[in-house]
């Protein structure tokens, strides 16, 4: 079985407060459910394979591409998606999705 990297970006105002984390987690869960509905529940290679939980990390990156590169280097297939922040106010959540 293989794996594909997939991620989503969400724009937030302010820091990663509990309220912002809950709002982002709700959007992420909705995107995961949409992926599962559209692509199936097994080996789709999309974010549905990461599940609705987020493994938040206290990392801040200069850009979305830097954040995605770090997630690619630090995520293991079958784990929850990793969530990190960029300096310009984005949250990037992603990981290696079974395919």
C-alpha positions as CSV (number, residue, x, y, z in Angstrom):
1,X,0.0,0.0,0.0
2,X,1.2,3.5,-0.8
3,X,0.7,7.0,0.6
4,X,0.0,10.4,-0.9
5,X,0.6,13.7,0.8
6,X,-2.4,15.9,1.2
7,X,-3.1,19.0,3.2
8,X,-5.5,21.9,3.6
9,X,-4.9,25.6,4.6
10,X,-7.2,27.7,6.7
11,X,-6.9,31.4,7.3
12,X,-7.2,32.7,10.9
13,X,-7.0,36.0,12.6
14,X,-4.9,36.0,15.8
15,X,-3.1,33.2,17.5
16,X,-4.0,29.6,18.0
17,X,-6.4,30.2,20.9
18,X,-8.6,27.4,22.0
19,X,-11.5,29.1,20.3
20,X,-9.5,29.3,17.0
21,X,-8.5,25.6,17.3
22,X,-12.1,24.6,17.8
23,X,-13.2,26.6,14.7
24,X,-10.4,25.2,12.6
25,X,-11.1,21.6,13.9
26,X,-14.7,22.0,12.9
27,X,-13.7,23.1,9.3
28,X,-11.2,20.3,9.1
29,X,-13.7,17.7,10.2
30,X,-16.1,18.9,7.6
31,X,-13.4,18.7,4.9
32,X,-12.5,15.1,6.1
33,X,-16.1,14.0,5.9
34,X,-16.5,15.5,2.4
35,X,-13.4,13.7,1.3
36,X,-14.7,10.4,2.7
37,X,-18.1,10.9,1.0
38,X,-16.5,11.8,-2.4
39,X,-13.6,9.4,-2.4
40,X,-14.5,6.4,-0.2
41,X,-13.4,5.2,3.2
42,X,-10.3,3.2,2.3
43,X,-7.1,4.0,0.5
44,X,-8.2,7.1,-1.3
45,X,-5.0,9.1,-0.8
46,X,-7.0,12.1,0.5
47,X,-7.4,13.8,3.8
48,X,-10.2,11.4,4.8
49,X,-7.5,8.9,5.5
50,X,-6.1,11.1,8.3
51,X,-9.3,11.3,10.3
52,X,-11.0,14.2,12.1
53,X,-8.5,14.5,14.9
54,X,-5.6,17.0,14.6
55,X,-2.1,16.6,16.2
56,X,-1.3,20.3,16.9
57,X,2.3,21.3,17.0
58,X,3.8,24.5,18.4
59,X,5.6,25.3,15.2
60,X,5.4,28.5,13.1
61,X,6.7,28.6,9.5
62,X,7.5,31.4,7.1
63,X,5.2,30.0,4.4
64,X,2.6,27.4,3.6
65,X,5.2,25.5,1.5
66,X,7.6,25.4,4.4
67,X,4.9,24.1,6.7
68,X,3.9,21.4,4.2
69,X,7.6,20.4,3.7
70,X,8.0,20.0,7.5
71,X,4.8,18.0,7.8
72,X,5.9,15.7,5.0
73,X,9.2,15.1,6.9
74,X,7.6,14.5,10.3
75,X,4.3,12.7,9.6
76,X,3.8,8.9,9.5
77,X,1.1,7.2,7.5
78,X,-1.9,6.2,9.7
79,X,-1.4,9.0,12.2
80,X,-3.8,12.0,12.6
81,X,-3.1,15.0,10.5
82,X,-0.5,17.5,11.9
83,X,-1.5,21.1,12.3
84,X,0.9,24.0,12.3
85,X,0.8,27.8,11.8
86,X,2.4,30.2,9.4
87,X,3.6,33.7,10.2
88,X,1.1,35.2,7.8
89,X,-1.9,33.7,9.7
90,X,-2.6,30.3,8.0
91,X,-3.1,27.0,9.6
92,X,-1.8,24.1,7.6
93,X,-3.1,20.6,8.4
94,X,-1.9,17.5,6.5
95,X,-0.1,14.3,6.3
96,X,0.6,11.1,4.4
97,X,-2.7,9.5,3.4
98,X,-3.0,5.8,2.6
99,X,-3.6,5.1,-1.0
